Amino acid sequence: MAEAKFEVQMLHDRVMVRVEQESGERRSSGGIVIPATVQQANRLVWAEVCGVGHHVRTVKVGDRALFHPDDQFEVEIQGQDFLVMRERDLHAVANERPEHGTGLYL
């Protein structure tokens, strides 16, 4: 028998994001190389928004969202890892259609 396929739809105020895997080492603004083994406490991360619920007001699919990765729910879909959170857990959104931006760009 063929396996049934189900489309994932986010509910209520939930947002599903995909975090880009870090390439390992980073560079500071002064050019200092920071190894991948260094952990930074309370560091926020950017991720691509892959799905939003019906009650989400400010985030659209394709936006990039800034959030704290701890205390989020992880889910694996077709071999890819995603995080699911409430819209209120997001700290910032970056997109191509700014309305009330900061003047900073990614």
Buried (B, 14 or more C-beta within 10 A) or exposed (E): EEEEEEEEEBEEBBBBBBBEEEEEEEEEEEEEEEEEEEEEEEEEBBBBBBBBBEEBEEBEEEBBBBBBBEEBEEEEEEEEEBBBBBBEBBEEBBBEEEEEEEEEEE
